[in-house]
Amino acid sequence: MKIRAVQMDLARQMETLDYIKHFIDFASSFGYNTLVLYLEGRVRTKTFPFMPEYESYTPEEMKEIVEYATRKKMDVIPVVSNFAHAEHFLRFNELVKFAELREGKTGRFSGYLSTVCPFREETYEFFENYYREIAEIFPSPYFHIGNDEVWDIGFCSLCRNRIKRGETEADIFVKHLKRTYDIVTGKLGKKMMMWDDMFEYYPEALRKIPVDIIMCCWHYDTFIDIPKTHFGNRKRFDPLAIYEKLGFKYLIAPREIHPENVKTLTEYALNYKPLGGLLTIWEKGDSFMLEDYPNIAFAGKLWEKRIVDNADVLYKEVCRKIFGLNNPEFLDLLFNIKYYGRWDIHNFLRGSLTPCEHIRIKLLTFFEKQLKVFLKEISYDTGKDVLNDILLRLKIEELHLNIRKFFSNICKYISGRREIQLKVILSEGNHILEEIERIKGIRRAQWRKFRPGILPVKTDTLYTEIYEEIKILLNEIQSGELLRRGVLYIRYFLPDPYGVQKVKISIKYRGAKKWEEIYTGVPKPDITDYSQIPYYTFTHFISGFKIPEKVLFQTYGYGGIGITFLEIANKKGHFIPVKTGKTTGKVSNPQAILVDDTIWTYLGEINTSRIFQNHKKANKIHSIEISLSRA
């Protein structure tokens, strides 16, 4: 692998210069020869002077990093996106005029200003000047332009007129890339890199752009036989074969969360001739990179040695080096935790714990207990920091699952389940509040140690909303007011959980003239590797003393969503569907919602690729009214 790169996401979370240097030391000792700095607008220059000093780096500070990395024989490549993920630039009034959604329209998934308009000449003038300043800081022969997840092409009046005149979104994307290529390669003399996901939606664009653009092929599934598209029905395809056929060079880009993602994407890539690998690391605002040091080290050594067959042995070797501990039990434990992976849970109102979640709580407790034994045996400071962060991650996951369990028990109690005792729920809730305070304290101490002077201190606001919500529920239990709540359970079927299908749920109660909205959002399963989990449940608190007569379920977006069943429980009884009523848009198999089984009623277009470039169809509302009666 000619390029063995690891990324730091400084756009989402700044790090101190000392920590960046420490990370360079760490990465260079494990086979990496390139550091990729994901910056967006994090560097303050004459062209872009708007970022406050505490939120940005000076050119001199970045040059200091480049000089340090050079002494370690590491190249440093900047990433500055000039299409989507331009929020650093568009947050300032002086640059809002460049935004595609500057006229107040909503894009594919939101109205958030993150994409620039590719029609305004001022856009390219600004980025040419800014790119020139960034290129002067980073002497690397490579310059990464980002350009992933460009959801909002063709929304402003200027771009819509281009489409009315016969251009396609793919044409607009191609012209933007050519203009950017003229700047990066033609004027600055750099080899242009970019993320490759948008070619899944505009495959025809690949044949119209310069073949010396280097593709960074990112795929984050835990186990990869052959890649799947990131959206659009998760279609299996072979991007590296396409790039080789057309003459493009490319890097593979797995993520740091799970080493099996690194291993299996590398196995796939070794059937071809990749230029190298780029380990992406994202969004460490309320966490730290330390917990992933074993995975990061593993990727660097794997790419340096190109040995996939004994990758499991290699993983233990890098752990031995990080921790300075040769205990077989310790190394086996870390190895098992590696296969166990990591879950990021944020949506807590999702019904009863699944069998996998019940097992995971037990395993978390086991892993934490076993790991603690070895903490005192580690003499390396970095090794201690890494193990403490891994232990904290296990504790955080246990906390999140206990929060899930707490809310599940609340809903069960409201639903009249006799095995649920209020004193047990009170004890669980108070324990959770204590754990939240303890974890916040540890995170604050980590911030003081590894990010001194970096503002804002994001760990100060950890769990703020959920903490207050739990306190409210505990107060309601003690005051006897909990049963003024009811619960709506909705069981979903979602074959493509990478989509962003918006849902609005309303209830009409007996005697009411209007619908009462109870939820608007994107109800997606919340497990790190959820690509194989189409069935899941969401719960919503509703009135406990009103009789629900109808539920109105509405959805729109680039795809669809299925419902297998819904039910309501409150003081007035247990209510289930008995009849379907008015529908709008596309509703398939509406009668299926009347039976509590795994057959689904589907709303919307199941083929997301078919309407990706049809904004009008995507905004069409698909809805169904469901009449309820006591069970």
C-alpha positions in Angstrom: 0.0 0.0 0.0 1.8 3.1 -1.2 -0.4 5.4 0.9 -1.2 4.3 4.5 -3.3 7.2 5.8 -5.2 7.9 9.0 -7.6 10.8 9.4 -8.3 13.2 12.2 -11.7 15.0 12.1 -10.7 18.5 13.3 -13.7 20.1 11.7 -16.1 18.5 14.2 -13.7 18.6 17.1 -10.5 20.6 17.5 -7.5 19.0 19.2 -4.5 20.7 20.7 -1.3 20.9 18.7 0.4 18.7 21.4 -2.3 16.0 21.0 -2.0 16.1 17.2 1.8 15.6 17.5 1.2 12.8 20.0 -1.2 11.2 17.5 1.4 11.6 14.7 3.9 9.8 17.0 1.4 7.0 17.6 0.4 6.6 13.9 3.9 6.7 12.5 4.9 3.9 15.0 2.2 1.6 13.6 2.9 1.8 9.9 1.2 5.0 8.7 3.0 7.3 6.4 0.2 9.9 5.9 -2.0 12.0 8.1 -5.3 13.3 6.6 -6.7 16.4 8.4 -10.4 16.8 7.8 -10.6 20.6 8.2 -13.6 22.1 6.3 -13.1 25.8 7.3 -11.1 25.2 10.5 -8.1 27.2 9.3 -8.4 30.9 9.6 -6.9 32.8 6.6 -7.1 36.2 4.8 -9.8 34.8 2.5 -11.7 33.2 5.4 -11.1 35.3 8.5 -14.5 34.8 10.1 -13.9 31.8 12.4 -13.3 32.9 16.0 -9.8 32.3 17.2 -10.9 29.7 19.8 -12.6 27.8 17.0 -9.8 27.8 14.4 -6.1 27.2 13.7 -3.8 29.8 12.2 -1.7 28.9 9.1 1.4 29.0 11.4 -0.1 26.4 13.7 -0.9 24.1 10.8 2.6 24.6 9.4 4.0 23.6 12.8 2.0 20.3 12.4 3.3 19.7 8.9 6.9 20.3 10.0 6.5 17.9 12.9 4.9 15.2 10.7 7.6 15.6 8.1 10.3 14.8 10.7 8.3 11.6 11.3 8.3 10.9 7.6 4.5 11.5 7.3 2.8 13.4 4.6 -0.1 15.6 5.7 -3.1 16.0 3.3 -5.8 18.6 4.0 -9.6 18.0 3.3 -11.6 21.0 2.4 -15.0 20.3 0.8 -16.3 22.9 -1.6 -19.7 21.4 -2.3 -21.6 19.6 0.6 -20.2 19.7 4.2 -19.5 23.4 3.8 -21.3 24.4 7.0 -18.2 26.0 8.5 -18.3 28.5 5.6 -22.1 29.0 5.3 -22.7 29.7 9.0 -21.4 33.2 8.4 -23.6 36.0 7.0 -20.8 37.0 4.6 -21.0 33.7 2.9 -24.6 32.7 3.1 -25.0 34.0 -0.5 -23.0 30.9 -1.6 -25.5 28.4 -0.1 -27.7 26.3 -2.4 -30.6 26.7 0.1 -30.0 30.5 0.6 -33.6 31.2 -0.6 -35.1 29.3 2.4 -36.0 26.1 0.6 -35.7 22.7 2.1 -33.3 20.3 0.5 -33.5 16.5 0.2 -33.4 15.9 3.9 -33.4 19.2 5.7 -33.1 23.0 5.3 -29.7 23.0 6.9 -27.1 25.2 5.0 -24.4 22.8 4.2 -24.2 22.7 0.4 -22.8 25.6 -1.8 -24.4 26.6 -5.1 -22.3 25.4 -8.0 -23.7 28.0 -10.4 -22.4 31.2 -8.7 -19.1 32.3 -10.1 -18.3 33.9 -6.7 -18.3 30.4 -5.2 -15.3 29.3 -7.3 -13.5 32.6 -6.8 -13.8 32.2 -3.0 -12.7 28.6 -3.0 -9.8 29.2 -5.4 -8.4 31.8 -3.1 -9.0 29.7 0.0 -7.5 26.6 -1.6 -4.4 28.5 -2.6 -3.9 29.6 1.0 -4.4 26.0 2.3 -2.1 24.6 -0.4 0.7 26.9 0.7 0.4 25.5 4.2 0.4 21.8 3.1 3.1 20.9 0.6 1.7 17.5 0.1 1.3 16.5 -3.6 -2.4 15.6 -2.7 -5.4 17.8 -2.0 -8.7 16.3 -0.9 -11.9 18.2 -1.9 -14.4 16.1 0.0 -17.6 16.3 -2.1 -19.4 13.4 -0.3 -23.1 13.4 0.6 -24.0 16.3 -1.8 -27.8 15.9 -1.2 -28.9 19.4 -2.3 -28.0 19.6 -5.9 -30.6 21.5 -8.0 -32.7 23.2 -5.4 -31.9 26.9 -5.8 -33.6 28.9 -8.5 -30.4 29.2 -10.6 -29.8 25.5 -10.5 -33.5 24.6 -11.1 -33.4 26.8 -14.2 -30.3 24.8 -15.4 -32.3 21.6 -15.1 -35.3 23.1 -16.8 -33.0 23.9 -19.7 -32.0 20.3 -20.1 -29.1 19.7 -17.7 -29.3 16.9 -15.2 -28.0 16.7 -11.6 -25.2 14.5 -12.9 -24.3 17.3 -15.4 -24.1 19.8 -12.6 -22.0 17.5 -10.5 -19.6 16.9 -13.4 -19.2 20.6 -14.2 -18.5 21.4 -10.6 -15.8 18.7 -10.4 -14.2 19.9 -13.6 -14.1 23.5 -12.3 -12.6 22.3 -9.0 -10.1 20.1 -10.9 -9.0 23.2 -12.9 -8.2 24.9 -9.6 -6.6 22.0 -7.7 -4.7 20.3 -10.4 -4.5 23.0 -13.1 -3.6 26.0 -11.0 -2.2 24.5 -7.8 -0.5 21.5 -9.3 -2.0 19.0 -6.8 -3.4 15.6 -7.3 -7.1 15.8 -6.5 -8.7 13.3 -4.1 -12.4 13.0 -3.4 -14.9 10.8 -1.6 -16.7 8.6 -4.2 -20.2 8.0 -2.8 -22.0 10.4 -5.1 -21.1 8.3 -8.2 -23.6 5.7 -6.8 -26.4 8.2 -7.7 -24.7 9.7 -10.8 -22.7 6.8 -12.3 -22.7 8.4 -15.8 -20.5 11.2 -14.3 -17.5 8.9 -13.9 -17.0 8.8 -17.6 -17.0 12.6 -17.9 -14.3 13.6 -15.4 -10.5 13.5 -15.5 -9.3 10.0 -14.7 -6.4 11.3 -12.6 -8.8 12.2 -9.8 -8.1 9.8 -7.0 -11.2 8.1 -5.5 -11.5 7.5 -1.8 -13.9 4.5 -1.6 -15.6 4.5 1.9 -17.6 1.7 3.2 -18.4 1.1 6.9 -20.3 -2.2 7.1 -18.7 -4.4 9.7 -18.4 -7.4 7.3 -17.9 -6.7 3.6 -17.9 -9.4 1.0 -18.7 -6.9 -1.8 -19.7 -3.3 -1.1 -23.2 -2.1 -1.0 -24.5 1.4 -1.9 -24.9 3.8 1.0 -28.5 4.6 -0.1 -30.7 3.4 -2.9 -31.8 0.0 -1.7 -28.3 -1.0 -0.5 -27.4 -2.5 -3.9 -24.4 -4.7 -4.1 -21.8 -3.5 -6.6 -18.1 -3.6 -7.4 -16.7 0.0 -7.4 -13.0 -1.0 -7.6 -13.6 -3.0 -10.7 -15.3 0.0 -12.2 -12.4 2.3 -11.3 -9.8 0.0 -12.7 -11.8 -0.4 -15.9 -12.0 3.4 -16.4 -8.4 4.0 -15.3 -8.9 5.7 -11.9 -6.6 5.3 -9.0 -8.2 4.9 -5.6 -7.9 4.4 -1.9 -10.1 2.2 0.3 -11.5 4.1 3.3 -12.9 2.0 6.2 -13.7 3.4 9.6 -12.0 3.0 13.0 -15.0 1.7 14.9 -14.7 -2.0 14.0 -11.5 -3.8 12.8 -13.5 -6.3 10.8 -14.6 -3.4 8.6 -10.9 -2.7 8.0 -10.0 -6.3 7.5 -12.9 -7.3 5.2 -12.7 -4.1 3.0 -9.0 -4.7 2.7 -9.6 -8.4 1.7 -12.0 -7.1 -1.0 -9.5 -4.5 -2.2 -6.6 -6.9 -2.5 -8.4 -8.5 -5.5 -7.5 -5.2 -7.2 -4.6 -2.7 -7.1 -5.5 0.0 -4.6 -3.1 3.0 -4.2 -3.5 2.7 -0.5 -5.8 2.9 2.5 -7.3 5.8 4.5 -8.7 5.0 7.9 -11.5 7.5 8.5 -12.2 8.8 12.1 -15.3 11.0 12.6 -17.0 13.1 15.1 -15.2 12.8 18.4 -16.8 15.9 20.0 -18.1 14.2 23.2 -15.6 11.3 23.1 -11.9 10.7 22.5 -9.9 8.7 20.0 -8.1 6.7 22.6 -10.6 3.9 22.8 -9.9 3.1 19.1 -6.1 3.1 19.3 -6.0 -0.7 19.0 -8.2 -0.6 15.9 -6.2 2.3 14.5 -2.9 0.6 15.1 -4.2 -2.6 13.6 -5.2 -0.9 10.3 -1.8 0.7 9.9 0.1 -2.5 10.5 -2.3 -4.5 8.3 -1.7 -2.2 5.4 2.0 -2.0 6.0 2.4 -5.8 6.1 -0.4 -6.7 3.6 -1.0 -9.8 5.7 -4.7 -10.6 5.9 -4.6 -14.3 6.6 -3.2 -13.9 10.2 -4.9 -10.6 10.9 -6.2 -11.9 14.3 -2.6 -12.6 15.4 -1.6 -9.1 14.2 -4.3 -7.5 16.3 -2.9 -9.1 19.4 0.6 -8.0 18.4 -0.4 -4.3 18.2 -2.2 -4.5 21.5 0.9 -6.0 23.1 2.9 -3.0 21.8 0.3 -0.4 22.9 -0.1 -1.7 26.4 3.3 -3.2 27.0 1.6 -6.3 28.4 2.2 -9.8 27.1 -0.4 -11.6 29.2 -2.3 -14.0 26.9 -5.6 -13.7 28.9 -5.4 -9.9 28.5 -4.7 -10.1 24.8 -7.5 -12.6 24.3 -9.9 -10.4 26.2 -9.1 -7.3 24.0 -9.4 -9.6 20.9 -12.9 -10.7 22.0 -14.0 -7.1 22.7 -12.8 -6.3 19.2 -15.2 -8.8 17.7 -17.9 -7.7 20.1 -17.7 -4.3 18.4 -19.3 -1.1 19.6 -22.9 0.0 19.8 -23.9 3.7 19.7 -27.4 4.0 21.2 -29.3 7.3 21.3 -33.0 6.5 20.7 -34.1 5.1 24.1 -37.9 4.8 23.5 -37.8 1.7 21.3 -40.0 -0.8 23.2 -38.7 -3.8 25.1 -35.0 -4.8 25.1 -34.2 -7.2 22.2 -32.6 -10.5 23.0 -29.3 -9.1 21.6 -29.5 -6.2 24.0 -30.1 -8.5 27.0 -27.1 -10.5 26.1 -25.0 -7.4 25.5 -25.7 -6.1 29.1 -24.3 -9.3 30.5 -21.2 -9.2 28.3 -20.5 -5.6 29.1 -20.4 -6.3 32.8 -18.2 -9.4 32.2 -15.7 -7.5 29.9 -15.4 -4.5 32.3 -14.8 -6.7 35.3 -12.1 -8.8 33.6 -10.3 -5.7 32.0 -10.1 -3.8 35.3 -7.9 -6.6 36.7 -5.1 -5.7 34.2 -5.2 -2.0 34.6 -2.6 -1.9 37.4 -0.2 -4.1 35.4 0.1 -1.5 32.6 3.1 0.7 32.9 2.9 2.8 29.7 1.0 6.1 30.2 -0.6 5.8 26.8 -1.6 2.3 27.5 -3.3 3.3 30.7 -5.2 6.1 29.0 -6.3 3.8 26.2 -7.5 1.1 28.6 -9.3 3.6 30.8 -11.1 4.9 27.7 -12.1 1.4 26.6 -13.4 0.7 30.1 -15.4 3.9 30.0 -16.9 3.0 26.6 -18.1 -0.3 28.1 -19.6 1.6 31.0 -21.3 4.1 28.7 -22.8 1.3 26.6 -24.1 -0.3 29.8 -25.6 3.0 30.9 -27.3 3.4 27.5 -28.8 -0.1 27.7 -30.0 0.5 31.2 -31.7 3.7 30.1 -33.4 1.6 27.4 -34.4 -0.8 30.1 -35.7 2.0 32.3 -37.9 3.5 29.6 -39.1 0.0 28.6 -40.2 -0.7 32.2 -42.0 2.6 32.4 -44.0 1.8 29.3 -44.7 -1.7 30.6 -46.0 -0.3 33.8 -48.2 2.2 32.0 -49.5 -0.7 29.9 -50.6 -2.5 33.0 -47.9 -5.2 33.2 -48.1 -6.5 36.7 -44.5 -7.8 37.0 -43.2 -4.2 36.9 -42.8 -2.6 40.3 -42.5 1.1 40.8 -39.9 0.8 43.6 -37.7 -1.1 41.2 -38.1 1.5 38.5 -37.3 4.3 41.0 -34.2 2.4 42.0 -33.1 1.9 38.4 -33.8 5.6 37.6 -31.8 7.0 40.5 -28.9 4.6 39.7 -28.9 5.9 36.1 -28.8 9.5 37.3 -25.8 8.7 39.5 -24.0 6.9 36.6 -24.6 9.9 34.3 -23.0 12.2 36.8 -20.0 9.8 37.3 -19.5 9.4 33.5 -19.7 13.2 32.9 -17.1 13.7 35.6 -14.7 11.3 33.9 -15.3 12.9 30.5 -14.6 16.4 32.0 -11.3 15.1 33.5 -10.3 13.6 30.1 -11.1 17.0 28.4 -8.9 18.8 30.9 -6.1 16.4 30.2 -6.3 16.0 26.5 -8.0 19.2 25.3 -6.9 22.0 27.7 -8.0 25.3 26.4 -10.3 23.9 23.7 -13.8 25.4 23.7 -16.6 24.7 24.0 -16.3 21.8 26.5 -18.8 19.6 24.8 -18.8 16.9 27.6 -20.4 19.5 30.0 -23.7 19.0 28.1 -23.6 15.2 27.9 -27.0 13.6 28.7 -28.6 17.0 29.6 -32.0 16.3 28.0 -32.2 12.6 29.0 -31.2 13.4 32.5 -34.0 15.9 32.9 -36.5 13.6 31.3 -35.6 10.8 33.7 -36.0 13.2 36.6 -39.4 14.2 35.4 -40.5 10.5 35.2 -39.1 9.8 38.7 -41.0 12.8 40.1 -44.2 11.5 38.4 -43.7 8.1 40.0 -43.4 9.6 43.4 -46.3 11.9 43.0 -48.6 9.3 41.5 -48.9 11.2 38.2 -47.2 8.7 35.9 -50.5 7.1 34.8 -51.6 10.4 33.2 -49.4 9.1 30.4 -50.3 6.5 27.8 -48.1 4.6 25.4 -48.3 4.2 21.6 -46.3 1.3 20.3 -45.4 1.2 16.6 -43.7 -1.8 15.1 -41.8 -0.9 11.9 -40.3 -2.7 8.9 -37.5 -0.8 7.2 -35.4 -2.8 4.6 -33.1 0.2 3.9 -32.3 1.9 7.3 -29.7 4.1 5.6 -32.5 6.2 4.2 -34.0 9.2 5.8 -37.8 8.7 5.6 -39.7 11.4 7.5 -42.7 10.4 9.6 -45.5 12.3 11.2 -47.9 10.6 13.6 -51.2 12.1 14.9 -54.0 10.8 17.1 -57.7 11.8 17.1 -59.3 11.2 20.5 -63.0 10.7 21.2 -64.9 14.0 21.1 -62.0 15.9 19.6 -62.4 17.8 16.3 -58.7 18.0 15.5 -55.8 15.6 15.2 -53.2 15.9 17.9 -49.7 15.5 16.6 -47.5 13.3 18.8 -44.4 12.7 16.8 -42.4 14.1 13.8 -39.1 12.7 12.9 -37.1 9.9 11.4 -37.8 6.7 13.2 -34.7 4.6 12.4 -33.2 1.7 14.4 -30.3 2.8 16.5 -27.7 0.0 16.4 -24.3 0.6 14.9 -24.5 -2.3 12.5 -28.3 -2.3 11.7 -28.1 -3.1 8.1 -29.5 -6.6 8.7 -32.3 -5.6 11.2 -35.4 -4.6 9.3 -37.9 -5.1 12.2 -37.9 -2.8 15.3 -40.2 -0.9 17.6 -40.7 2.8 18.6 -42.8 4.0 21.6 -44.3 7.4 22.2 -45.9 8.8 25.3 -49.5 10.0 24.8 -52.5 11.0 26.9 -53.4 8.6 29.6 -57.0 9.6 30.1 -58.4 10.1 26.6 -59.9 7.4 24.4 -58.0 7.1 21.1 -60.2 6.5 18.1 -57.9 7.0 15.1 -54.2 7.2 14.3 -53.0 9.1 11.2 -49.6 7.9 9.9 -47.9 10.1 7.3 -44.6 9.8 5.6 -42.5 11.3 2.8 -39.0 11.3 1.5 -36.6 9.4 -0.7 -37.9 5.9 0.0 -40.6 4.4 2.1 -41.3 2.7 5.4 -43.3 -0.3 6.6 -45.6 -0.8 9.6 -46.4 -4.2 10.9 -48.6 -3.2 13.8 -49.5 -0.5 16.3 -51.3 -0.4 19.6 -52.1 2.0 22.5 -52.3 1.4 26.2 -53.5 3.9 28.8 -55.9 4.2 31.7 -58.9 3.8 29.3 -57.7 0.4 28.0 -55.8 -1.4 25.4 -56.5 -0.2 21.8 -55.6 -2.0 18.6 -56.4 -1.4 14.9 -59.7 -2.7 13.6 -60.2 -0.9 10.3 -58.1 1.1 7.8 -59.6 4.3 6.3 -58.5 7.0 4.0 -55.1 6.6 2.3 -53.1 9.1 0.2 -50.1 8.5 -2.0 -48.7 5.0 -2.3 -49.9 2.6 0.4 -49.2 -1.1 -0.2 -51.1 -3.9 1.6 -53.0 -1.7 4.0 -54.9 -4.5 5.6 -51.6 -6.0 7.0 -51.6 -3.5 9.8 -54.7 -5.0 11.3 -52.8 -8.2 12.3 -49.9 -8.3 14.8 -47.5 -10.3 12.8 -44.5 -9.7 10.5 -46.4 -8.8 7.3 -46.1 -5.1 6.6 -48.2 -2.3 5.3 -45.7 -0.2 3.2 -46.0 3.5 2.6 -44.0 5.2 -0.1 -41.7 4.1 -2.8 -39.7 1.0 -1.9 -37.1 1.7 -4.7 -35.3 4.8 -3.3 -33.1 5.0 -6.4 -36.1 5.5 -8.7 -37.0 8.9 -7.1 -33.7 10.1 -5.9 -33.6 12.8 -8.6 -37.3 13.4 -8.6 -37.8 16.0 -5.8 -41.5 16.4 -6.5 -42.3 12.7 -6.0 -40.1 12.6 -2.9 -42.2 15.3 -1.3 -45.4 13.5 -2.0 -47.1 12.5 1.3 -48.1 8.9 1.8 -50.6 8.4 4.6 -53.1 6.0 6.1 -55.8 6.4 8.7 -56.3 3.6 11.2 -59.4 3.2 13.3 -58.9 1.7 16.8 -61.0 -0.2 19.3 -60.5 -1.8 22.7 -58.8 -5.2 22.4 
